[in-house]
Amino acid sequence: MTAMKQFVIPAAARNNAEWCAAMSRSHGLTGEFGVQAWAVSARPPLYYPDAVTLVPGADAAALVDRIDTAAAGACVKDSFADLDLAAAGFKVLFDAQWIHRPASAPTTSPDLAWDVVSDRDRLRAWALAWDDGNGNADLFRPELLDDPATSVLVGHSADGLVTAGAVASRNDHVVGISNVFAVEGGTDRAWPVVLDAVHRLFPTLPVVGYEHGADLDAAIRHGFEAAGPLRVWLHG
């Protein structure tokens, strides 16, 4: 593992676990950070894991003991893609890559104006655009607006309509980007406005996240580097 990856993957995993913790808190759930992993003992919000590993070689049995596997649906983000959870009743849901972009990397001038969501009505409009009619816009609750480490970024047209967005979750070392979307044009339309916003808000912090498939290809086109694999496991 290169020196960059030795920093990037643990930093990205920690940042992502902090974002998952923030999302869980917004739904009234409190997780716990341990040396090897963050975990929440009750089922977290839709699309979010019950646990995120923070170090390579985490104790799989101890990790599984910290989450609710009584019903199907428990999910583990294996940040270093080095666990075998099959014996505990899990199967691989998908593989992905951590991504990294230096703070000094140049950005492209976006063709959309952007802002940070600051009120409930704007958050609802953002969530409806992100959801695209799938019925899960309630995932993003107003409590997120009170989290100082979370910035919901919105790209909008001249008439104020939400056209793109993402969530930026910051700590002292990196800013993590998740939930990247565009109403039209895919994530290639979203990345310029998101990266411009992040560079202006957090100019000294490298940008991390994870993607797979076509979204990974789009991130690489916008200056990210694939830093290393992660794996998401689903129980039942």
N, C-alpha and C positions, 0 to 999 in steps of 0.2 A: 504494500500500500504506500503510495507516495505521501510526501509530507502534506501536500494540499488535501489529499483525501483523509489523512489522519485528523486534520482539523475540520474539514467540511462536513463529513458524514456525521460525526458526533454532534457538531454544532447544529446541523440541520435537523437531526433527530430530536435534540433537546428543544429546539424552537418549535418543531411540529407538535411535540408533546405538550408544550405550553399553550399552543393554540387549541389543541384538543381539550385541555383542561379548561380554558376560557369558554369554549363552546359548551362544555358540560355544565360549568357554573351558571351559564345563562339559562340553562334548563333546570336549575336547582339541584344539580348533582356535584358532589365534591370528590375528586380523585386524590390520589396520594402519590408523591414522587418518592421512589426508593433509589438505592444506588444503581440497580440494574434496569429499572423500568418505571414508567408512570402507569397507573392502573386505576380504574374506577370499578367499584364492586356492583353497581347497578347498571342496567343497560343504558348506554349513552345515546345521544341523539342519532337519528338516521344518518348513515354514511360515515359515522365517526367510530373509531376503535375503542374497545374496552381496555386495551393496553398498547403502549408503545415502548419498545426496548430502547435503552439509552447507551448501552455498551455492547460490544461483541461478546458472544459466548454466554449470554444470559441463561440462568437456570430455568429451563422450560417448565419443569414440574412446579417450581415455586411460583412462576409467573401464572400458570393456569390456576393455581390455588387462589390467586388474588381476584379472579373475575368470576362472573356468573355464567356457568355452562349448563345450568339445569334445563334451559330451553335453547333451541337452535337460534343462531344469530350472533353469538359472541364472535368478536373479531380482534385479531392481534396484528399490529403493525410491527413486523420483524425488520427492524431498521438496518440490519447488516446482512439479511438474507442468509442467516446461518443456523436457524433453528429447524428442528424436525418435530412438528406438532401433530403428525398424522396419528401417532399412537394415542393421543389425547382426544381424537375424534375431529380433528381439523382437516380441512383440505385447502389447497392454494386457491385463493380467489383471483389474484393477479400479481404479476411482477412489474416493477417500475424502476426508474432511475432517480436518484437524488440529482438535482441540478444546482449549478453554482454560477454566479456572475459577479465579477469583481466590482467593487464600488467605483473604480475608476473607469469602467467600460463606458464608451460613448453611448448616448441614447439618440433615437431618431425623433425628430419633431412630430408630435402626434397631430392628426387631423381632427381631433375632438378636444373640446375643453374638458377639464376634470375638476373634481372637488372631493373633499372628505365628507361622507355622510354624517350629519350632526343631529338629525331629528327623526322621530318615529315615522312620519309620513314618507320622508325620503328613503328611509331604510326599507319600508314596505314596497315602495316603487322599485327599488334596487332588487329586492328579493323576488318580486314577481317577474322581473326581467331575467334574472338568473335562473329561475325555475322553469321558464318557458312552457307554462301550462301543465306541469306534471303534478301539481297539487301539494308541493312540499315547501312553499314559500314561508310557512310558519317556522321553519327550521331556524331562521335568523330572527332572534327576539330583541326587543329594545334594550335589554340588559347589556347587550354587547357594546352599546354606545357609552356605557359607563366604565369600560375596561380601558385603562390608559395605554395598554400595550397593543390594542387592536385599532386599526384604521380601515374602515370600509371605503374603498375607493370607487368612485363613479365617473365614468366618461359619459358626456351628454352632448346631444346635438344642440344647434343654435336655439331651438325652441324649447330646450330643457328636458327633452325625453331621454331616459336612460338607454344608452346604446352599448355600453361595455362596463366592465367592472372587475374587481378582485378584492380579496381581503389581504391586508398587510399586517403581520404580527411581528412586533419588534421586541428584541431584548438587547443587551449590551454588546452583543457580538455580531448578530446578523439580523436581517429582516426577511421573514418568510412570506412567500406569496402563495395563496391558494384560491380556489374558486374563481379562476380566471374565465371570463365569458365575454362574448359579444353577441348582440341580438342578430347581427348579420355579419358574415365574413369570417367567422370562426375566431380562434385565439390569435391569429395573425393580425386581426383588426384591433384586438384588445391590448396586445403586448406594448405597442408604442406608448399608449396613454398611461398604462400601468407603470412602465419603467420610468417615464418622465416624472410621474407623481412621486415614485419612490426615491428617485435621485434628488428631487427637490426637497422632499420631506426628511430624508435620512441620507445625506450625501456621503457620509463616511462609512456606511455599512454595506458589506457585500450582501447580495440577494441570493436566497436559497429557496428550495421547494422540491417537489417531485412530480414527475409526469410519466406517462407511458403512451405508446402508440403514436397517433398523429399529433397529439398535443406535445409529446416529447420532441418530435421533429420540428414543430413550430417554435418551441422554446429555444432550440439550438439555432434556428434561423435568426433569432433575436438576441444572440450573443451569449447564451448559456452554454455551459459545458456539462456533460454527463459525468457525475462524480463517483458513482458506484451504485450497486443494486440494493433494493429493498423488496420485501415480499409481504403481502397481506394474506393472512390466513382466516378462514371462516369456519366456525364450528357447526356441525350438524348438517 
